[in-house]
Amino acid sequence: MEALDIARWQFGITTVYHFLMVPLTIGLGLLVALLQTLWQRSGKEEYLRMTKFWGKLFLINFIMGVATGLVQEFQFGMAWSEYSRFVGDVFGAPLAMESLLAFFIESTFLGLWIFGWKKLPARIHLACLWIAVLGSAVSAYFILVANSWMQHPVGVEMVDGRPRMVDAWAVFTNNTALVAFPHTLTGAVAVAGGFLLGISWYHLWRRRRDGVDTIDADGRVVVGESATIPGRDRTDHAVWIRSLRIGAVVAMIAFAGTAITGDMQGKLMFEQQPMKMAAAEAACHDGTSFSILSIGDPGSKNCSDVTAVIEVPGILSFLAHNDFTTDIKGVNTLVPEYQAKYGTTLPANPIYGDRAGQEIQYVPVMAVTYWGFRIMIGFGGLAALAALVGLVLVRKGTVPSSRWLMRLALFSILAPFGANAAGWIFTEMGRQPFVVAPNPQLSGIDQVFMFTAAAVSPGVSAGELIFSLVMLASVYAVLLVVEVRLLFRYVRGGVAAAMPELAHAAKEGPVNLRKSDGASKSDDASKSDDDEGSGAGGSGGSPGDSDDVLAFAY
């Protein structure tokens, strides 16, 4: 493997890994803000418990996402310096705004939310979380603006062989970004919905397994309490049944939104990157048929190696043009068009090094685009189906006692993650051989595009990239173990793991949760604050110790 291939693997691995955290952070943050709003409006204790439990998992994931995301920007200069030189005048603006504006808003107000429990007035404390969630969404938008310009460059002119931004409004309102943004947000919310559903199912199942909840003659739940397990009371049942139902409803709504925005995005791709969509459908010849199943050489970029087994006439045309009769150009038609526009071989330019003069392969790896597209849709549909089934099965107030159903519910958490990852892999791999795809609306000498072969840093050797790839993969593997262990620990611990005051209450009497978590400055509230904050997060304290502002963040 040469430096270019290793650099692509490195960026792909780190990006996909980082993106596992991104949708959960965005989606779960929104749901936690909603839950805290419900608590503030209703005063019901179950919403407070839900806020703190899901908020704990949200924070673990957020911190890991920050740690893994820092690597991305460094790679632009280390492994992709030629790309950075080419796009820097455009790409730098949205990335700078993401870092200096959106992320600072997000992190600052999230910090106020973490340390503001029992310190800030209730409404201001809630507002901090909503602002942090909004910051996450704005951050995502700026990132998508940068990525969308790579997919569809606009708002620039060529100066000395480099694109220079001349219309910032066009860049920040790129139609590709305007469609990708809601698609990404709905995908993130779907991840959070599945997360709530699977974990809530597990805890309801544990309550049945431990004999806390039972079933009456009509199959309805009889909610019980455990005197020996902290927090395992009637309110605990309300936490999980409401979390499950909220997660299921959110997951189904998000899937519908993802499908609608995905259809809009697909239609744009047919216009802007027809080769990507032809490869995604294994459409070698012009026509209207959508491939349900095609087989062939998994690594092939040649249509002669691919055979359609099951096709549905008209569907491909509908996906592209909302009709069933317009022929869509296939790979065999598009390849000569691409060769006529962009050449058959890489130019004899020093930037290409030893790759100069090599034949340009305009067809991406069809197995990646074809199956990536289907895994994205299939996993998303499975997650929505799991949510629907979950709603039906818990209509009598609890989950079935089947251990296998419980395991299936937990496994279903992975489906929306898989859909998101597959969608990004399809989007990025399908753009090859371009790192900046040409805009079909631009023409002549000022046409803006860049081959991936020209983007890699010329002074970086394959050995150096292998070393950095191995080191980054190793560090990320350790971080993965850390995150999974933390998530498992707090998931298994239930609400009591996020609210140690429940354990104190089991030993020494109940704590007024409404008062202790509010902003009251009365002597009673201050005393409750001290009782609640001590020992939180396993800090080893006992009631009466000084309040630890980091307790909720642990």
C-alpha positions as CSV (number, residue, x, y, z in Angstrom):
1,M,0.0,0.0,0.0
2,E,1.2,3.5,-0.8
3,A,0.9,6.6,1.3
4,L,-2.3,7.7,-0.3
5,D,-4.1,4.4,0.6
6,I,-2.8,4.4,4.1
7,A,-3.8,8.1,4.6
8,R,-7.3,7.3,3.4
9,W,-7.6,4.3,5.8
10,Q,-6.4,6.5,8.7
11,F,-8.8,9.3,8.0
12,G,-11.7,6.8,7.4
13,I,-11.1,4.9,10.6
14,T,-10.8,7.9,12.9
15,T,-13.7,9.7,11.3
16,V,-16.1,6.7,11.5
17,Y,-15.0,6.1,15.1
18,H,-15.6,9.7,16.0
19,F,-19.0,9.7,14.3
20,L,-20.2,7.0,16.5
21,M,-20.2,9.6,19.3
22,V,-21.6,12.5,17.4
23,P,-25.2,11.4,16.7
24,L,-25.6,10.1,20.2
25,T,-24.4,13.4,21.6
26,I,-26.7,15.5,19.4
27,G,-29.8,13.3,19.8
28,L,-29.4,12.4,23.5
29,G,-28.6,16.0,24.4
30,L,-31.9,17.1,22.9
31,L,-33.8,14.4,24.8
32,V,-32.2,15.2,28.1
33,A,-33.1,18.9,27.6
34,L,-36.7,17.8,26.9
35,L,-36.8,15.6,30.0
36,Q,-35.5,18.4,32.2
37,T,-38.1,20.8,30.7
38,L,-40.8,18.2,31.6
39,W,-39.4,18.1,35.2
40,Q,-39.4,21.8,35.6
41,R,-43.0,22.1,34.3
42,S,-44.5,19.1,36.1
43,G,-42.3,18.7,39.2
44,K,-42.6,14.9,38.8
45,E,-39.7,13.1,40.4
46,E,-39.4,10.5,37.6
47,Y,-38.5,13.3,35.1
48,L,-35.7,14.5,37.4
49,R,-34.4,10.9,37.7
50,M,-34.6,10.5,33.9
51,T,-32.7,13.8,33.4
52,K,-29.9,12.8,35.7
53,F,-29.5,9.2,34.4
54,W,-29.6,9.9,30.7
55,G,-27.6,13.1,31.4
56,K,-24.8,11.0,32.9
57,L,-24.6,8.8,29.8
58,F,-24.8,11.9,27.6
59,L,-21.8,13.5,29.4
60,I,-19.7,10.3,29.1
61,N,-20.3,10.2,25.4
62,F,-19.8,14.0,24.9
63,I,-16.4,13.9,26.5
64,M,-15.3,10.9,24.5
65,G,-16.5,12.6,21.3
66,V,-14.4,15.7,22.1
67,A,-11.3,13.6,22.7
68,T,-11.7,11.7,19.4
69,G,-12.7,14.7,17.3
70,L,-9.5,16.7,18.1
71,V,-7.5,14.4,15.8
72,Q,-9.6,15.2,12.7
73,E,-8.3,18.8,12.3
74,F,-4.6,17.7,12.8
75,Q,-4.9,15.2,10.0
76,F,-5.6,18.0,7.4
77,G,-2.2,19.4,8.0
78,M,-0.3,16.2,8.7
79,A,-1.6,13.8,6.0
80,W,-3.5,16.0,3.7
81,S,-1.5,19.2,3.3
82,E,-2.0,19.6,-0.4
83,Y,-5.8,19.3,0.1
84,S,-5.5,21.9,2.9
85,R,-3.6,24.3,0.6
86,F,-6.2,23.8,-2.2
87,V,-9.4,24.3,-0.1
88,G,-8.1,26.4,2.8
89,D,-9.5,29.7,1.7
90,V,-13.0,28.1,1.7
91,F,-12.8,25.2,4.1
92,G,-11.2,27.2,6.9
93,A,-14.1,29.6,7.4
94,P,-16.8,27.0,8.4
95,L,-14.3,25.0,10.5
96,A,-13.1,28.1,12.3
97,M,-16.7,29.1,13.0
98,E,-17.4,25.6,14.3
99,S,-14.4,25.7,16.7
100,L,-14.5,29.4,17.8
101,L,-18.2,29.9,17.9
102,A,-20.4,26.8,18.1
103,F,-18.1,24.6,20.1
104,F,-17.3,27.3,22.6
105,I,-21.0,28.0,23.1
106,E,-21.7,24.3,23.4
107,S,-18.9,23.5,25.9
108,T,-19.3,26.7,28.0
109,F,-23.0,26.3,28.6
110,L,-22.7,22.5,29.1
111,G,-20.2,23.3,31.8
112,L,-22.6,25.7,33.4
113,W,-25.3,23.0,33.3
114,I,-22.9,20.4,34.9
115,F,-21.7,22.7,37.7
116,G,-24.9,24.7,38.0
117,W,-27.1,22.0,39.7
118,K,-28.3,23.6,42.9
119,K,-26.3,26.8,42.1
120,L,-28.2,28.5,39.3
121,P,-31.9,29.4,39.3
122,A,-33.9,26.6,37.8
123,R,-34.9,28.3,34.6
124,I,-31.4,29.6,33.9
125,H,-30.0,26.2,34.6
126,L,-32.4,24.7,32.1
127,A,-31.6,27.4,29.5
128,C,-27.9,26.5,29.8
129,L,-28.7,23.0,28.6
130,W,-30.9,24.1,25.7
131,I,-28.2,26.6,24.6
132,A,-25.6,23.8,24.7
133,V,-27.8,21.6,22.7
134,L,-28.4,24.4,20.2
135,G,-24.6,24.8,20.0
136,S,-24.2,21.1,19.1
137,A,-26.7,21.6,16.3
138,V,-24.9,24.7,15.0
139,S,-21.6,22.9,15.3
140,A,-22.9,20.1,13.2
141,Y,-24.2,22.6,10.6
142,F,-20.8,24.2,10.2
143,I,-19.1,20.9,9.8
144,L,-21.7,19.9,7.2
145,V,-21.2,23.2,5.3
146,A,-17.5,22.3,5.0
147,N,-18.2,18.7,3.9
148,S,-21.0,19.8,1.5
149,W,-18.6,22.2,-0.3
150,M,-16.4,19.1,-1.0
151,Q,-19.5,17.4,-2.4
152,H,-20.7,20.4,-4.3
153,P,-18.4,23.4,-4.5
154,V,-20.1,26.8,-4.8
155,G,-19.4,30.5,-4.1
156,V,-15.8,30.5,-5.3
157,E,-13.6,31.6,-8.2
158,M,-10.3,30.1,-9.2
159,V,-7.2,32.3,-8.5
160,D,-3.8,30.9,-9.2
161,G,-5.1,27.4,-9.4
162,R,-6.9,27.6,-6.0
163,P,-10.6,28.3,-5.2
164,R,-11.1,31.6,-3.4
165,M,-14.4,32.3,-1.6
166,V,-16.3,35.2,-3.3
167,D,-19.8,34.5,-2.0
168,A,-19.9,33.4,1.6
169,W,-23.7,33.3,1.5
170,A,-23.6,30.7,-1.3
171,V,-21.2,28.6,0.7
172,F,-23.2,28.7,3.9
173,T,-26.5,28.1,2.1
174,N,-25.2,25.4,-0.2
175,N,-28.3,23.3,-1.1
176,T,-26.3,20.2,-0.3
177,A,-25.7,21.4,3.3
178,L,-29.3,22.5,3.7
179,V,-30.5,19.0,2.9
180,A,-27.7,17.1,4.7
181,F,-28.3,19.0,8.0
182,P,-31.9,17.9,8.7
183,H,-30.9,14.4,7.5
184,T,-28.0,14.3,10.0
185,L,-30.2,15.6,12.8
186,T,-33.0,13.2,12.3
187,G,-30.5,10.4,12.1
188,A,-29.0,11.5,15.4
189,V,-32.4,11.6,17.1
190,A,-33.1,8.1,15.8
191,V,-29.9,7.0,17.6
192,A,-31.0,8.5,20.8
193,G,-34.4,7.0,20.6
194,G,-33.1,3.5,20.1
195,F,-30.7,4.1,23.0
196,L,-33.5,5.0,25.4
197,L,-35.6,2.1,24.2
198,G,-33.0,-0.6,24.6
199,I,-31.7,0.4,28.0
200,S,-35.1,1.0,29.4
201,W,-36.2,-2.4,28.2
202,Y,-33.3,-3.9,30.0
203,H,-34.2,-2.3,33.3
204,L,-37.9,-3.2,33.1
205,W,-36.8,-6.8,32.4
206,R,-34.5,-6.7,35.5
207,R,-37.4,-5.5,37.6
208,R,-39.5,-8.5,36.4
209,R,-36.5,-10.9,36.8
210,D,-35.9,-9.8,40.4
211,G,-39.6,-10.1,41.3
212,V,-40.1,-6.4,41.9
213,D,-42.8,-6.1,39.3
214,T,-45.4,-8.9,38.7
215,I,-48.2,-9.5,36.3
216,D,-51.9,-9.9,37.2
217,A,-54.4,-12.2,35.7
218,D,-55.1,-9.7,32.8
219,G,-51.4,-9.5,31.9
220,R,-51.0,-6.0,33.3
221,V,-48.1,-4.9,35.4
222,V,-48.3,-4.8,39.2
223,V,-45.6,-2.3,40.2
224,G,-43.7,-3.2,43.3
225,E,-40.8,-1.9,45.3
226,S,-37.6,-3.4,46.7
227,A,-36.5,-2.5,50.2
228,T,-33.0,-3.8,49.6
229,I,-32.0,-2.2,46.3
230,P,-31.6,1.6,46.3
231,G,-33.9,3.4,44.0
232,R,-35.9,0.3,43.0
233,D,-39.2,1.9,43.9
234,R,-42.4,2.7,42.1
235,T,-40.9,5.9,40.7
236,D,-38.1,3.8,39.2
237,H,-40.7,1.9,37.1
238,A,-42.1,5.2,35.9
239,V,-38.6,6.2,34.8
240,W,-38.1,3.2,32.6
241,I,-41.6,2.8,31.1
242,R,-41.7,6.5,30.2
243,S,-38.2,6.4,28.8
244,L,-39.0,3.4,26.7
245,R,-42.2,5.0,25.3
246,I,-40.5,8.3,24.6
247,G,-37.6,6.6,22.9
248,A,-39.8,4.4,20.8
249,V,-42.0,7.3,19.6
250,V,-38.9,9.5,19.0
251,A,-37.2,6.7,17.0
252,M,-40.2,6.2,14.7
253,I,-40.7,9.9,14.1
254,A,-37.0,10.3,13.5
255,F,-37.0,7.4,11.0
256,A,-39.8,9.1,9.1
257,G,-37.8,12.4,9.0
258,T,-34.7,10.6,8.0
259,A,-36.5,8.9,5.1
260,I,-38.0,12.2,3.8
261,T,-34.7,14.1,4.1
262,G,-32.8,11.1,2.7
263,D,-35.0,11.1,-0.4
264,M,-34.3,14.8,-0.9
265,Q,-30.6,14.2,-0.5
266,G,-30.7,11.3,-2.9
267,K,-32.3,13.5,-5.6
268,L,-29.6,16.1,-5.2
269,M,-27.0,13.4,-5.5
270,F,-28.4,12.2,-8.8
271,E,-27.9,15.7,-10.1
272,Q,-24.6,16.5,-8.5
273,Q,-22.8,13.2,-8.4
274,P,-24.5,10.8,-10.8
275,M,-21.7,8.3,-10.7
276,K,-22.0,7.9,-7.0
277,M,-25.7,7.0,-7.3
278,A,-25.2,4.8,-10.4
279,A,-22.7,2.8,-8.4
280,A,-25.0,2.7,-5.4
281,E,-27.6,1.0,-7.5
282,A,-25.2,-1.1,-9.5
283,A,-26.9,0.5,-12.5
284,C,-24.5,-0.4,-15.2
285,H,-26.9,0.5,-18.0
286,D,-29.4,3.3,-18.5
287,G,-32.9,2.5,-17.3
288,T,-35.4,3.0,-14.5
289,S,-35.0,-0.3,-12.5
290,F,-34.0,-0.3,-8.9
291,S,-31.8,-3.2,-7.8
292,I,-33.1,-5.2,-4.9
293,L,-30.1,-7.6,-5.2
294,S,-27.1,-7.6,-7.4
295,I,-24.1,-9.9,-7.1
296,G,-20.6,-9.9,-8.3
297,D,-16.9,-9.3,-7.3
298,P,-17.0,-7.4,-4.0
299,G,-14.1,-5.2,-4.9
300,S,-15.0,-4.7,-8.5
301,K,-15.2,-1.3,-10.3
302,N,-16.2,-3.0,-13.5
303,C,-19.8,-3.5,-14.5
304,S,-18.9,-6.8,-16.3
305,D,-18.4,-8.3,-12.8
306,V,-21.8,-7.3,-11.5
307,T,-25.1,-9.1,-12.2
308,A,-28.6,-7.8,-11.2
309,V,-30.6,-10.7,-9.7
310,I,-33.8,-8.9,-8.5
311,E,-34.9,-5.5,-10.0
312,V,-38.1,-3.4,-9.6
313,P,-38.8,-1.3,-12.8
314,G,-39.5,2.5,-12.3
315,I,-38.3,2.8,-8.7
316,L,-34.8,4.2,-9.6
317,S,-36.5,6.9,-11.8
318,F,-38.8,7.8,-9.0
319,L,-35.9,8.2,-6.5
320,A,-34.2,10.5,-9.0
321,H,-37.0,12.5,-10.6
322,N,-40.3,11.6,-8.9
323,D,-41.6,9.7,-12.0
324,F,-41.4,6.2,-13.1
325,T,-40.4,6.6,-16.8
326,T,-37.3,8.8,-17.0
327,D,-34.2,6.8,-17.8
328,I,-31.2,7.2,-15.4
329,K,-27.7,7.2,-16.8
330,G,-25.8,4.0,-15.9
331,V,-22.1,3.5,-15.2
332,N,-21.3,2.5,-18.8
333,T,-22.8,5.8,-20.1
334,L,-21.2,8.0,-17.4
335,V,-17.6,6.8,-17.6
336,P,-17.0,8.2,-21.2
337,E,-18.7,11.5,-20.1
338,Y,-16.4,11.8,-17.0
339,Q,-13.3,10.9,-19.2
340,A,-14.2,13.6,-21.7
341,K,-14.6,16.2,-19.0
342,Y,-11.8,15.4,-16.6
343,G,-9.4,13.2,-18.6
344,T,-8.5,9.6,-18.8
345,T,-5.2,9.8,-16.9
346,L,-3.8,11.8,-14.0
347,P,-2.0,14.9,-15.2
348,A,1.8,15.0,-15.5
349,N,2.1,17.3,-12.5
350,P,4.6,16.9,-9.7
351,I,1.8,17.1,-7.2
352,Y,0.8,13.5,-8.2
353,G,4.3,12.1,-7.8
354,D,4.6,8.6,-9.1
355,R,0.8,8.5,-9.7
356,A,1.1,10.9,-12.6
357,G,0.0,9.3,-15.8
358,Q,-2.0,6.6,-14.1
359,E,-5.5,5.8,-15.4
360,I,-8.3,7.5,-13.6
361,Q,-10.9,5.1,-12.2
362,Y,-14.1,7.0,-12.1
363,V,-16.2,4.1,-10.7
364,P,-16.1,3.8,-6.9
365,V,-15.9,0.4,-5.3
366,M,-19.5,-0.7,-6.1
367,A,-19.7,-3.2,-3.2
368,V,-19.1,-0.3,-0.7
369,T,-21.6,2.1,-2.3
370,Y,-24.2,-0.6,-3.1
371,W,-24.2,-2.3,0.3
372,G,-23.5,0.9,2.2
373,F,-26.7,2.5,0.7
374,R,-28.7,-0.6,1.6
375,I,-27.3,-1.1,5.1
376,M,-28.1,2.5,5.8
377,I,-31.7,2.1,4.8
378,G,-32.1,-1.4,6.2
379,F,-30.7,-0.7,9.7
380,G,-32.8,2.5,9.9
381,G,-35.9,0.5,9.0
382,L,-35.0,-2.2,11.6
383,A,-34.6,0.4,14.3
384,A,-38.0,1.9,13.5
385,L,-39.6,-1.6,13.5
386,A,-38.0,-2.4,16.8
387,A,-39.5,0.8,18.2
388,L,-43.0,-0.1,16.9
389,V,-42.8,-3.6,18.3
390,G,-41.6,-2.2,21.6
391,L,-44.6,0.1,21.9
392,V,-46.9,-2.8,21.2
393,L,-45.3,-5.2,23.7
394,V,-45.3,-2.7,26.6
395,R,-48.8,-1.5,26.2
396,K,-49.7,-3.2,29.6
397,G,-47.0,-1.5,31.5
398,T,-43.9,-3.7,31.3
399,V,-41.9,-5.8,29.0
400,P,-42.1,-9.6,28.5
401,S,-40.0,-11.8,30.7
402,S,-38.0,-13.3,27.8
403,R,-34.3,-13.0,28.2
404,W,-33.9,-13.3,24.4
405,L,-36.2,-10.4,23.8
406,M,-34.2,-8.4,26.3
407,R,-31.0,-9.2,24.5
408,L,-32.6,-8.4,21.1
409,A,-33.7,-5.0,22.5
410,L,-30.2,-4.2,23.6
411,F,-28.8,-5.3,20.3
412,S,-31.3,-3.1,18.5
413,I,-29.4,-0.1,20.0
414,L,-26.7,-0.8,17.4
415,A,-29.0,-0.6,14.4
416,P,-29.2,3.3,14.1
417,F,-25.5,3.6,14.8
418,G,-24.9,1.2,11.9
419,A,-27.2,3.2,9.7
420,N,-25.4,6.4,10.4
421,A,-22.0,5.0,9.9
422,A,-23.0,3.2,6.7
423,G,-24.5,6.5,5.3
424,W,-21.3,8.4,5.9
425,I,-19.1,5.7,4.4
426,F,-21.3,5.6,1.3
427,T,-21.3,9.4,1.0
428,E,-17.5,9.7,1.3
429,M,-16.4,6.6,-0.6
430,G,-18.9,7.2,-3.4
431,R,-17.3,10.6,-4.1
432,Q,-14.0,8.9,-5.3
433,P,-11.8,9.5,-7.2
434,F,-12.5,13.2,-6.2
435,V,-11.7,14.6,-2.8
436,V,-13.5,17.8,-4.0
437,A,-16.2,16.6,-6.5
438,P,-16.8,18.8,-9.6
439,N,-19.9,20.9,-9.7
440,P,-21.8,20.0,-12.9
441,Q,-23.1,23.5,-13.1
442,L,-19.6,25.0,-13.4
443,S,-17.8,24.8,-16.8
444,G,-14.7,25.7,-18.6
445,I,-11.3,26.6,-17.2
446,D,-12.6,27.7,-13.8
447,Q,-14.2,24.3,-13.0
448,V,-13.4,23.4,-9.4
449,F,-12.4,19.9,-8.4
450,M,-9.5,18.0,-6.9
451,F,-8.5,14.4,-7.4
452,T,-7.8,12.5,-4.1
453,A,-4.5,11.4,-5.6
454,A,-3.3,15.1,-5.5
455,A,-4.5,15.7,-1.9
456,V,-2.1,13.7,0.2
457,S,1.0,15.3,1.8
458,P,4.0,14.9,-0.5
459,G,6.5,14.8,2.3
460,V,4.9,12.0,4.3
461,S,6.1,8.4,3.8
462,A,4.0,5.3,3.9
463,G,6.0,4.1,6.9
464,E,5.2,7.3,8.9
465,L,1.5,7.0,8.0
466,I,1.5,3.3,9.1
467,F,3.0,4.3,12.4
468,S,0.5,7.0,13.0
469,L,-2.3,4.7,11.9
470,V,-1.3,2.0,14.3
471,M,-0.8,4.4,17.2
472,L,-4.2,6.2,16.6
473,A,-6.0,2.9,16.2
474,S,-4.4,1.7,19.5
475,V,-5.4,4.8,21.4
476,Y,-8.9,4.7,20.0
477,A,-9.2,1.1,20.9
478,V,-8.3,2.0,24.5
479,L,-10.8,4.9,24.5
480,L,-13.4,2.5,23.2
481,V,-12.9,0.1,26.1
482,V,-13.0,3.1,28.5
483,E,-16.3,4.4,27.1
484,V,-18.0,1.0,26.9
485,R,-16.9,0.1,30.4
486,L,-18.2,3.5,31.7
487,L,-21.5,3.2,29.9
488,F,-22.0,-0.4,31.0
489,R,-21.2,0.5,34.6
490,Y,-23.7,3.3,34.8
491,V,-26.4,1.6,32.7
492,R,-26.3,-1.5,35.0
493,G,-26.3,0.8,38.0
494,G,-29.5,2.4,36.9
495,V,-30.8,5.7,38.3
496,A,-29.0,5.2,41.6
497,A,-25.6,5.3,39.8
498,A,-26.4,8.9,38.7
499,M,-28.2,9.8,41.9
500,P,-26.3,8.4,44.9
501,E,-28.7,10.4,47.2
502,L,-31.2,7.6,46.6
503,A,-28.8,5.2,48.4
504,H,-28.6,7.7,51.2
505,A,-32.3,8.0,51.3
506,A,-32.6,4.2,51.6
507,K,-30.4,4.3,54.7
508,E,-31.4,7.5,56.4
509,G,-34.8,8.5,55.1
510,P,-36.1,10.2,52.0
511,V,-34.6,13.2,50.4
512,N,-36.8,16.0,49.0
513,L,-35.5,15.8,45.4
514,R,-37.6,18.7,44.2
515,K,-36.1,21.0,46.8
516,S,-32.5,19.7,46.8
517,D,-32.2,20.1,43.0
518,G,-33.9,23.4,42.7
519,A,-32.5,26.9,43.1
520,S,-34.1,27.6,46.5
521,K,-31.7,29.5,48.9
522,S,-33.6,28.7,52.1
523,D,-31.7,27.0,54.9
524,D,-33.7,23.8,54.3
525,A,-32.7,23.7,50.7
526,S,-29.1,24.4,51.5
527,K,-29.1,21.5,53.9
528,S,-30.6,19.2,51.4
529,D,-28.0,20.3,48.9
530,D,-25.2,19.3,51.2
531,D,-26.9,15.9,51.8
532,E,-27.4,15.3,48.1
533,G,-24.0,16.4,46.8
534,S,-21.9,14.4,49.3
535,G,-20.5,11.1,48.0
536,A,-22.1,11.5,44.6
537,G,-20.5,9.6,41.8
538,G,-18.8,7.2,44.2
539,S,-16.6,9.9,45.7
540,G,-16.6,8.2,49.0
541,G,-18.3,11.0,51.0
542,S,-21.2,10.7,53.4
543,P,-24.1,12.9,54.2
544,G,-22.9,16.1,55.8
545,D,-19.7,16.4,53.7
546,S,-19.1,19.5,51.7
547,D,-20.9,19.6,48.3
548,D,-18.7,18.4,45.4
549,V,-19.6,20.4,42.3
550,L,-18.0,17.7,40.2
551,A,-20.3,14.9,41.5
552,F,-22.7,15.0,38.6
553,A,-19.9,15.0,36.1
554,Y,-18.2,11.9,37.3
